[in-house]
């Protein structure tokens, strides 16, 4: 009888701990769900109304062109 009471106490303590852990897990899942929804909402709103003003890329410098001289006339022999 004494042995059963000890087991019951351990079992009750284990169940209480399992309940606390389950509550923490559920709370963490709720926070992560809300965070995900907020991120998805921000992404969706930025796709429709971008708030970031991007600078236009500066064009690359052009290389100087080779002179457009006409080819030399070769003398015929």
C-alpha positions as CSV (number, residue, x, y, z in Angstrom):
1,X,0.0,0.0,0.0
2,X,2.9,2.3,0.9
3,X,4.5,1.5,-2.5
4,X,1.3,2.4,-4.5
5,X,1.1,5.8,-2.8
6,X,4.7,6.6,-3.8
7,X,4.0,5.6,-7.4
8,X,0.9,7.7,-7.5
9,X,2.8,10.7,-6.3
10,X,5.4,10.3,-9.0
11,X,2.8,9.7,-11.6
12,X,0.9,12.9,-10.5
13,X,4.1,14.9,-10.5
14,X,5.0,13.6,-14.0
15,X,1.5,14.4,-15.3
16,X,1.7,17.9,-13.8
17,X,5.1,18.4,-15.5
18,X,3.8,17.1,-18.8
19,X,0.9,19.6,-18.5
20,X,3.2,22.5,-17.9
21,X,5.4,21.4,-20.8
22,X,2.4,21.0,-23.1
23,X,1.2,24.5,-22.1
24,X,4.6,26.0,-22.9
25,X,4.7,24.2,-26.3
26,X,1.2,25.5,-27.2
27,X,2.1,29.0,-26.2
28,X,5.3,28.9,-28.3
29,X,3.3,27.5,-31.3
30,X,0.8,30.4,-30.9
31,X,3.5,33.0,-30.9
32,X,5.2,31.4,-33.9
33,X,1.8,31.3,-35.7
34,X,1.2,35.0,-35.0
35,X,4.7,35.9,-36.1
36,X,4.3,34.0,-39.4
37,X,1.0,35.7,-40.1
38,X,2.6,39.1,-39.4
39,X,5.5,38.4,-41.7
40,X,3.2,37.1,-44.5
41,X,1.0,40.2,-44.1
42,X,4.1,42.5,-44.4
43,X,5.3,40.6,-47.5
44,X,1.9,40.9,-49.1
45,X,1.5,44.6,-48.4
46,X,5.0,45.3,-49.7
47,X,4.3,43.4,-52.9
48,X,1.3,45.6,-53.5
49,X,2.7,48.9,-52.2
50,X,6.4,49.0,-52.2
51,X,7.8,51.4,-49.6
52,X,11.4,51.1,-50.4
53,X,12.7,53.6,-52.9
54,X,15.5,52.1,-54.9
55,X,18.2,54.1,-56.5
56,X,18.6,53.6,-60.2
57,X,21.8,51.9,-61.0
58,X,24.4,54.2,-62.6
59,X,25.1,53.2,-66.1
60,X,28.5,51.6,-66.8
61,X,31.0,53.9,-68.5
62,X,31.2,53.4,-72.2
63,X,34.5,52.5,-73.7
64,X,35.8,55.0,-76.2
65,X,35.0,53.9,-79.7
66,X,37.8,53.1,-82.2
67,X,38.1,55.7,-84.8
68,X,35.9,55.0,-87.8
69,X,38.6,55.5,-90.4
70,X,38.1,54.1,-93.8
71,X,40.6,51.3,-94.6
72,X,43.6,52.5,-96.6
73,X,43.6,51.9,-100.3
74,X,46.2,49.4,-101.2
75,X,48.2,50.2,-104.3
76,X,47.8,47.7,-107.1
77,X,50.9,46.4,-108.8
